[in-house]
Structure formats: C-alpha cells, structure tokens
Amino acid sequence: MKTFKFFIVMCFITVFTLNSVRAQNGVVKDEFTANIEDLYLPCTGDYLSGTILVPYKLMPNLFLQQPKEGFLIGRPSGKIYEIKQIVINSTSKSDNWVSTGILRVDGKMVARFKWQYHTTINANGDVTAEIARDMIFDCK
C-alpha cells in the first residue's frame, strides 16, 4: 500500500511541475510598398526604378518571409521589368537576410539575382559581425 501511495504522490508532483502547453501566437500578416530607385542591371545596362508591393508573414519564431512582386521601369530603354523576389529573415541572436529573385521583360527571363546580409549580436547587444554581400546578377 505504501508503494501505491508513493506512486500516486509522485504522479501528482510530476503533473504539477510540468509546464503547461500554450498555443503559439498566430502568424502576423501585413504588407507595405517599397521604392526601388536606380538599381543598376548589368545584363541590359538599364537603371531600374519603381514601387513594388511587399506582403509579409512574421512567424511566432520570428522567421520573416517577404515575397515581393511588381514592375520596374528601365532607364534609358523604357522597358518594363517584372520582378519576383523572396526575402527571408531569421532573427535570434543574429540577423540573416537572404534574397533571391527573377527579372523578366515581356515574360522572358532577363536575370536572376541574389544578395545576403548578416549581423551577429552578442549578449550585451553589440554587433560583433556584419557581412553584406553585393547583389549578384546571373544574366540570361
């Protein structure tokens, strides 16, 4: 009988010392517009400018997704470029932005591009590393 009582007491202690499970906060969704000015495209020699819509999703773990799409106008050619891009940011003790995208003219791919930006922050809140890579274009 002592063993049974001990077992019951241990079960109660175990149940009351466990953390309660909570539902995670939902995904935050919103959007904003971004202005692009004079982005040089070496594939065509144009400078791209325009405004694009950026919807985003912020996950409970601070993972951020920003799919971007819109149209940019090339100068001096006057061509209209379609841009589709995804930007991903994972935030914790470091900030890591990674972006890949495609530029098209009249439905035909002109270039793929990518860029990356990374910072590391120590426990005191000081930036200990910062790496910015220039946008790299893969002309088609």
Secondary structure per residue as TSV (DSSP state, phi and psi in degrees):
chain	resnum	aa	ss	phi	psi
A	1	M	-	360.0	-37.1
A	2	K	H	-62.5	-38.4
A	3	T	H	-64.0	-41.7
A	4	F	H	-64.5	-44.5
A	5	K	H	-63.4	-41.9
A	6	F	H	-61.0	-41.9
A	7	F	H	-62.6	-44.1
A	8	I	H	-63.1	-45.2
A	9	V	H	-61.6	-43.0
A	10	M	H	-64.0	-36.5
A	11	C	H	-63.5	-44.6
A	12	F	H	-62.7	-43.9
A	13	I	H	-61.9	-43.0
A	14	T	H	-63.0	-45.2
A	15	V	H	-63.0	-42.5
A	16	F	H	-80.0	-13.8
A	17	T	H	-95.1	-9.4
A	18	L	S	-75.6	144.3
A	19	N	-	-69.9	143.7
A	20	S	-	-76.8	148.0
A	21	V	-	-87.0	129.6
A	22	R	-	-118.9	145.5
A	23	A	-	-71.0	140.2
A	24	Q	-	-71.7	152.5
A	25	N	-	-61.3	153.8
A	26	G	-	-72.2	172.5
A	27	V	-	-76.1	132.7
A	28	V	E	-90.0	125.6
A	29	K	E	-122.0	138.2
A	30	D	E	-162.4	-174.5
A	31	E	E	-153.0	158.4
A	32	F	E	-149.8	169.6
A	33	T	E	-106.0	146.3
A	34	A	E	-122.5	135.3
A	35	N	E	-94.8	128.2
A	36	I	E	-109.3	126.0
A	37	E	E	-130.4	124.2
A	38	D	E	53.8	46.8
A	39	L	E	-79.6	115.4
A	40	Y	E	-77.7	127.7
A	41	L	E	-108.9	102.1
A	42	P	T	-64.6	-20.8
A	43	C	T	-65.9	-32.4
A	44	T	T	-122.7	-10.5
A	45	G	T	80.5	7.5
A	46	D	E	-87.5	154.4
A	47	Y	E	-104.7	121.7
A	48	L	E	-96.1	136.9
A	49	S	E	-142.3	151.3
A	50	G	E	158.5	-177.1
A	51	T	E	-120.3	132.4
A	52	I	E	-123.6	152.6
A	53	L	E	-87.7	134.5
A	54	V	E	-125.0	93.1
A	55	P	E	-77.1	149.2
A	56	Y	E	-141.5	158.5
A	57	K	E	-127.6	125.2
A	58	L	E	-108.6	115.3
A	59	M	-	-81.8	161.7
A	60	P	T	-59.0	-26.3
A	61	N	T	-89.4	16.5
A	62	L	S	68.0	19.3
A	63	F	E	-81.2	127.0
A	64	L	E	-117.4	132.7
A	65	Q	E	-121.3	131.6
A	66	Q	E	-130.6	92.4
A	67	P	E	-79.4	128.5
A	68	K	E	-116.4	141.2
A	69	E	E	-154.7	151.0
A	70	G	E	169.7	-162.2
A	71	F	E	-128.6	140.0
A	72	L	E	-124.0	148.9
A	73	I	E	-103.6	132.0
A	74	G	E	-88.7	138.0
A	75	R	E	-121.6	126.2
A	76	P	T	-96.2	-3.5
A	77	S	T	-69.8	-29.7
A	78	G	-	81.4	4.1
A	79	K	-	-67.0	149.8
A	80	I	E	-102.5	120.0
A	81	Y	E	-101.5	132.3
A	82	E	E	-93.0	131.2
A	83	I	E	-117.6	134.1
A	84	K	E	-130.7	125.1
A	85	Q	E	-145.3	148.0
A	86	I	E	-124.1	129.9
A	87	V	E	-116.2	129.9
A	88	I	E	-122.6	133.8
A	89	N	E	-130.1	126.0
A	90	S	E	-110.3	125.8
A	91	T	E	-118.8	130.5
A	92	S	S	-156.7	-110.4
A	93	K	S	-88.4	-0.1
A	94	S	E	-138.7	161.4
A	95	D	E	-120.1	117.2
A	96	N	E	-127.8	105.9
A	97	W	E	-101.0	127.9
A	98	V	E	-130.6	133.9
A	99	S	E	-135.4	138.8
A	100	T	E	-135.1	149.7
A	101	G	E	-161.8	174.4
A	102	I	E	-133.6	139.6
A	103	L	E	-114.9	132.3
A	104	R	E	-128.6	149.8
A	105	V	E	-125.7	124.4
A	106	D	T	53.8	38.6
A	107	G	T	80.0	-5.4
A	108	K	E	-100.7	128.8
A	109	M	E	-67.1	129.4
A	110	V	E	-101.7	-38.8
A	111	A	E	-159.5	151.5
A	112	R	E	-108.0	151.1
A	113	F	E	-145.0	160.1
A	114	K	E	-153.9	154.7
A	115	W	E	-153.6	162.6
A	116	Q	E	-146.4	143.7
A	117	Y	E	-138.5	132.7
A	118	H	E	-139.1	135.7
A	119	T	E	-131.6	147.3
A	120	T	E	-119.5	134.4
A	121	I	E	-119.5	130.9
A	122	N	-	-82.9	-178.2
A	123	A	T	-64.4	-23.5
A	124	N	T	-84.0	-3.7
A	125	G	S	88.3	9.0
A	126	D	-	-87.9	139.3
A	127	V	E	-75.1	118.9
A	128	T	E	-102.3	-17.2
A	129	A	E	-150.0	140.8
A	130	E	E	-144.8	121.1
A	131	I	E	-128.8	123.0
A	132	A	E	-122.3	122.8
A	133	R	E	-102.8	135.0
A	134	D	E	-64.1	157.5
A	135	M	E	-64.9	130.4
A	136	I	E	-110.1	126.0
A	137	F	E	-104.6	137.1
A	138	D	E	-112.7	99.8
A	139	C	E	-73.3	141.3
A	140	K	-	-114.7	360.0
